[in-house]
Amino acid sequence: MRLRILATLLALEPVSATAQFHDQGMTLTPAVKTEYVDPKTGTNALPLVIGDCLWGNCRTERLVFANANEWHQNLACDPCVGPLQLDRYWVVLFNNEPRADPRNPGPPDVSLPRSLPAQGLMGFQTRQGDASLPNDRRWRAHLVLDFIDVDDPVPGGIPFLGFGEFSARGNRDRPIGYLNPSARTKPSVLTFGARLWEAVPPTSGGSQPATLASYVWMLANWGTKPKAIFITLYHFNLENSRPPAKPSIYHFSWPITQSALYPGAEIIYIDAEDMAFYCGFSLPTLAAGADRQYRIDLTGLYRCVSDRGLFTEPIPATNDIPVTQVLWANESTGVDGALWTDVHDQRMVAPNTRAPTSASTKPVRAEALPNGRSIADIRADIARQCAAAPACTSRASLAAAGRERELALPTDHQPSRPDLLKTLPAPPSAPTPNATPR
């Protein structure tokens, strides 16, 4: 039966499929999977394999973890490994830095298990139609980083909840798009919608600043090292770019060979509100309770960053430089906070194409994961948790009114993401218990 399903799907695949997301606009019931191909990766059955350290700045990595924390939905394969794997899916990441800390039960990118939204630190689910908003017909991927009721198992850790696509995982090893496309019909423009449902500014809980950030991350490949750009769509107590100074730069090493992130990248960080200064085009920031639509010409973005001398290797004039990763992510530091966003309508289109701003308006049945949670459920749980934490409700109210800057440090004292990574705690010598509700 599985062979017949695979043969049918292969027959439907275009003979010369162009570069794009595997499901343009996320119009199909979303198939989603954690990023390691083999679900046993990082356990005694299949330890991590360490390769090159891209920038020579690697910490010691753990090779074996107690749990693999593999999770998937809507895939016609189980355990989703081997020659019958259906390689068409979105990828979800549950990373917690420092990733090698023995208090993380799982390996990097699956440091902690996936939870239902507002039921754990790494909350994720997909919902369609009126289950999200009245008269809405889109599939939305909801990312709910919630650390009000459940502590990070690593005090001073940095949880990172991501969702998107890798060429080497859910997109059959084809590029998602191109820089310097050789024809106007080749996709090089990223379009998507995003929504900030709720932000609860955290408190420090220690010497580390309390922050929230929501990013879109793109990665292209040329020269000796991959080149990534993080655009901050929402941020609290965090400044990655301060015109006229150069944006933040980070040399990211990821030596785990089984990971789609291997070997790392050169990363440039720009806050969305500063894009007009650096690159001459505007991007909106996320605001509570509003959908935002984005259209980013990736060739223009990368050329702008390159022309400012921010990459160690300038972008060449070569045509069709592959874009191989596009991810949306929420990240935080501190305690007693939450960040809930969604992404929808994600497409990679040609420069001469304007992607639709919404999905079909035909009636659909509201869908979610089996045993999924409604928008009202998530809101109610975050409100209940917040009511039990000191001053949380007042912080949430300020953020809902767009006034979270009243809680933030002075701008010139706010860290960048590379600054935050320098605050990571040293791992203890022995494991301690996993995260538990307070």
Secondary structure, DSSP 4 states (H G I P E B T S, - for coil): -HHHHHHHHHHHS-TTPPSS-TTGGG-SPPPEEES-SSTTBTBTTB---B---TTS-PPPPP---S-----EES-S-SS--STT---B-EEEEEEEESTT-TT-SS-TTBSS--B-TTSSSEEEEEEEGGGTSTT---EEEEEEEE-SSB--SSTT-EEEEEEEEETTTTBTT--SEEES-SSTTS--EEEEEEEEEEEE--B-SSSSPPEEEEEEEEEEEETTEEEEEEEEEEEES--S--TTSPPEEEEEE--BTTSTTTTEEEEEEEEGGGHHHHHS---PPP-BT-EEEEEEEHHHHHHHHHHTT-SSSPPPS-S-EEEEEEEEEEEEESBS-EEEEEEEEEEEE-TT----SS---S----EESTT---HHHHHHHHHHHHHTSTTHHHHHHHHHTT-GGGGSPPGGGPPPHHHHHTTPPPPPSS--PPP-B-
